[in-house]
Amino acid sequence: MATITIPKELAQNKDLIAVPRNTYGEFLTWLKKIKSARTFKPTKAELKALARGRKNFANGNYVTLNQLDNELDRNS
């Protein structure tokens, strides 16, 4: 069995985790993929539409899925 020595400044840090090298490599690969993934950044028009939708919802101006389904069935 291998023996390792942990420096005192690291031992005081309670967030220390030991993992096998290949697991750490997989984690780094995953981290690169996550960082390279594009995140959604709405345009000003999309933010305005979202605010309008939230306001309508708060005021009760919406249709439930069942209501929409019934309306679509009636018009068919």
One Martini backbone bead per residue (centre of mass of N, CA, C, O) as a GRO file, in nm:
protein
   76
    1MET     BB    1   0.098   0.036   0.021
    2ALA     BB    2   0.060   0.362  -0.013
    3THR     BB    3   0.230   0.658   0.100
    4ILE     BB    4   0.125   0.978   0.217
    5THR     BB    5   0.196   1.332   0.237
    6ILE     BB    6   0.038   1.599   0.400
    7PRO     BB    7   0.035   1.909   0.416
    8LYS     BB    8  -0.064   2.120   0.660
    9GLU     BB    9  -0.217   2.330   0.478
   10LEU     BB   10  -0.402   2.100   0.359
   11ALA     BB   11  -0.509   1.957   0.620
   12GLN     BB   12  -0.682   2.210   0.716
   13ASN     BB   13  -0.835   2.153   0.467
   14LYS     BB   14  -1.159   2.006   0.431
   15ASP     BB   15  -1.151   1.985   0.085
   16LEU     BB   16  -0.993   1.727   0.061
   17ILE     BB   17  -0.935   1.512  -0.232
   18ALA     BB   18  -0.888   1.172  -0.330
   19VAL     BB   19  -0.797   1.064  -0.665
   20PRO     BB   20  -0.762   0.915  -0.935
   21ARG     BB   21  -0.609   1.007  -1.221
   22ASN     BB   22  -0.830   0.914  -1.428
   23THR     BB   23  -1.064   1.062  -1.289
   24TYR     BB   24  -0.942   1.344  -1.314
   25GLY     BB   25  -0.924   1.342  -1.623
   26GLU     BB   26  -1.229   1.314  -1.670
   27PHE     BB   27  -1.304   1.574  -1.527
   28LEU     BB   28  -1.145   1.770  -1.710
   29THR     BB   29  -1.294   1.697  -1.968
   30TRP     BB   30  -1.576   1.777  -1.869
   31LEU     BB   31  -1.506   2.073  -1.799
   32LYS     BB   32  -1.440   2.161  -2.089
   33LYS     BB   33  -1.720   2.105  -2.207
   34ILE     BB   34  -1.880   2.295  -2.024
   35LYS     BB   35  -1.722   2.561  -2.092
   36SER     BB   36  -1.782   2.534  -2.414
   37ALA     BB   37  -2.063   2.573  -2.364
   38ARG     BB   38  -2.334   2.730  -2.446
   39THR     BB   39  -2.513   3.001  -2.334
   40PHE     BB   40  -2.798   3.162  -2.260
   41LYS     BB   41  -2.860   3.483  -2.435
   42PRO     BB   42  -3.078   3.711  -2.431
   43THR     BB   43  -3.242   3.934  -2.585
   44LYS     BB   44  -3.419   4.216  -2.560
   45ALA     BB   45  -3.676   4.096  -2.684
   46GLU     BB   46  -3.684   3.841  -2.503
   47LEU     BB   47  -3.700   3.991  -2.232
   48LYS     BB   48  -3.963   4.140  -2.297
   49ALA     BB   49  -4.137   3.885  -2.347
   50LEU     BB   50  -4.091   3.759  -2.069
   51ALA     BB   51  -4.210   3.990  -1.902
   52ARG     BB   52  -4.489   3.979  -2.033
   53GLY     BB   53  -4.552   3.685  -1.954
   54ARG     BB   54  -4.528   3.720  -1.647
   55LYS     BB   55  -4.749   3.934  -1.623
   56ASN     BB   56  -4.980   3.765  -1.739
   57PHE     BB   57  -4.961   3.536  -1.534
   58ALA     BB   58  -5.009   3.712  -1.279
   59ASN     BB   59  -5.302   3.805  -1.410
   60GLY     BB   60  -5.427   3.531  -1.554
   61ASN     BB   61  -5.316   3.533  -1.867
   62TYR     BB   62  -5.405   3.211  -1.947
   63VAL     BB   63  -5.358   2.874  -2.079
   64THR     BB   64  -5.419   2.567  -2.046
   65LEU     BB   65  -5.359   2.264  -2.175
   66ASN     BB   66  -5.653   2.165  -2.167
   67GLN     BB   67  -5.779   2.410  -2.306
   68LEU     BB   68  -5.618   2.387  -2.567
   69ASP     BB   69  -5.705   2.101  -2.641
   70ASN     BB   70  -6.008   2.163  -2.657
   71GLU     BB   71  -5.991   2.383  -2.877
   72LEU     BB   72  -5.856   2.203  -3.093
   73ASP     BB   73  -6.082   1.987  -3.103
   74ARG     BB   74  -6.319   2.179  -3.186
   75ASN     BB   75  -6.169   2.281  -3.464
   76SER     BB   76  -6.156   1.983  -3.615
   0.00000   0.00000   0.00000
